[in-house]
């Protein structure tokens, strides 16, 4: 999981970030918000051999996904987590694509950039 690399103070490869960015873009193009874009919900998957020997990123834990401007964050959300700071995510708040983008930008800071 991506949080293990973060706990070790390691930066993740850019392509892991790019995969997550693409996944969020796909959800957003279908008017969906992922909602819980934190490193515990990002898997780092080893690539195969040869030209695709790179690690890849994969979203897991889709139980918070909701429709943009209609869905709501869980009423039991732990809004005391540092992860949510400045994201706009609040207990039982309306889900917005912009919140995913704030969280994606936070994740970007944990990756090597090209």
N, C-alpha and C positions, 0 to 999 in steps of 0.2 A: 504494500500500500504506500501511497505517496507520503503519508504522515510519518512513516518510519524513516524515510530519507530526511524529512524535515527535522525529526527528533535528533538525527545524527548531524545536523547542520550541513547536509549535502544538498547541492542544487540538482534538480532533475534535468534530463536532456530536453532541448527545445521541442523535439517532436512529440514528447509527452504532452506538453502544453498545447501544441498545435492540434493534436487529436482531441483534447478536451474542448478547445475553442471550436473545432468543427462540430462536435457533438452538441454543444450548446447552440450553435447556429442552426443546426438541424431542428432541434426542439423549438427554438424561437420561430423558425419559418413555418412551423405548424401551430403557432400561437400558444406554445406551452412554456412553462417556467420549470426548471429543474428544482429549484428551491433550497437544496441542501448541498451546495457546491463547496464542500470542505474536503481537505485531504483524506480523511477517513473514508470518503466515498469515491476516491480515485484510485484505481488499481494501476500499477505499473507492470506491464506485461512484456516479458522478454521476447525479442524478435527471433526469427529463425536464422539459419545460417545463410551465407551468401550476401547478396546485395541488400536484403531486408533484415540484417542482423541487429537493427536498432530496437530499442525499447519503445513501447507504445503505451498510450494512456487509454483507460476505459472507465466510464462512469458506472458505478454500481449503486444500489439502494434507491430505487425510483419511487418509493412510497410517498414522497412529498410532491411529486409532479402535479401541477395544476394549470388551469387555463389562465392566461394572462389577464389581469384585472378582474378576474372572477374568483379564482381559487384563493384559499386562505392558508396561511401558515398554521401549524398545529397550535391549539390553545395551550398545550402543555410544553411549548417550546421553552428551552432554557435560555432566556434572553440575557442572562448574565455571562454567557460565554464570550470571551474576547473575540472569537471568530466573527461574531455578528456586528462588532463595532463599525460604525459608519456605513453599514451596508443597506440600511433601510428596512431590514428584516426585524419584525416585531411579533410578539405573541398574538396570534389570530389576526395578523395584518394581511392586507390584500397582497397577493403575489404579483410582482411586476418583473418584466424582463430586465429592467435596469438593475435590480438587486442581483440577478445572476451575473451581470456584467461587472458589477463592483467586486463580487466574489472571484470572478475569473481574473480580474486585474490583480487581486491579492495573490492568487495562485501563480500568476505570471512572475511575481517577485521571487518565487521559490524555484525558478527554472533558469537554466542557461539561455540567454537570448542570442539569436543569430543576427 
